[in-house]
Amino acid sequence: MTTVTTAGTAAPAPVRRPALDWRLRFGALSLIWGFSFLLIKVGTDGYAPFQVTLGRLVFGTAVLALAMAVKRARLPRGLRTWGHLAVAAFLLNALPFSLFAYSELTIPSTLAGICNATSPLWGMALSLVALSEDRPSRVRVAGLGIGFLGVLTVLGAWQGFHGLDGRGTAMALLASLSYPVGWIYVRRTLAGSGYSHLSLTGAQLLLATVQLAVVTPLFTSFPGRVAVVPLLAVAALGALGTGLAVLIQYGLVAEVGPTTAQMVTYFIPIIATGAGVAILGESLSWSTPVGAVIVLAGAALTQVRGKGRAR
């Protein structure tokens, strides 16, 4: 998920071109994040949602800590910076990860993956209000309308949302909204901080882990037994979907730019849907894939910028 980075907060340092072609890494990132929703579903079969999120953050932070040790990157300094990172950790990690975990108790992983694709729509709507430099165009406004029409199609609005768990769906949509809120906050508070992307993200995940470590014991009890398969799913979700994915995305942004790297968002719901149907046996009505296509089309249009305003 395109959710765990503070990309754009500092200009990446020049890096050597990796041996593995960026297209292969782009495909790997799409698969990792696409399968994340399946792993969440499997993890919640054996553990409480907060426990799944805490485990995910622990394994993800461990991968980032290892990468920082290898590259000899240091954690940021200053209470002000850490305060902003604590808010970013809540908005970009602790809150959305927990909401997705809770949502998949009652909704299929396919629907959660499609809800995640609404994040660019929320981001465009919020940027019009919060970021004065983002001026709306007819194409982008049309994309916003088309995207939310796709959401209504996925949810079956013409049937009165019959058979849909409203609470779980609302949690997944709120999780998707939390990401652009966090991105805007980071852009306003941490842009140009001078710290590397790796240092900021490592500190961010560390703070999110601390937040969940405090919350989880208050709302859950220690599991009576160790569910092996769900535990493996949580480990993969953290190590791959949170830790390794951040490193891959960072490399893509440094090599091909953020515009190309963020296109991974449009492949996530396709992979999440395929994984949920093929592996978990989740049902799929015609409105789900049709609505997902409309959502992705609208999200793509919201990213269109005039040549003079492209960054």
Secondary structure, 3 states (H helix, E strand, C coil): CCCCCCCCCCCCCCCCCCCCCHHHHHHHHHHHHHHHHHHHHHHCCCCCHHHHHHHHHHHHHHHHHHHHHHHCCCCCCCHHHHHHHHHHHHHHHHHHHHHHHHHCCCCCHHHHHHHHCCHHHHHHHHHHHHCCCCCCCHHHHHHHHHHHHHHHHHHCHHHCCCCCCHHHHHHHHHHHHHHHHHHHHHHHHCCCCCCCHHHHHHHHHHHHHHHHHHHHHHHCCCCCCCCHHHHHHHHHHHHHHHHHHHHHHHHHHHHHCHHHHHHHHHCHHHHHHHHHHHCCCCCCCCHHHHHHHHHHHHHHHHCCCCCCCCC
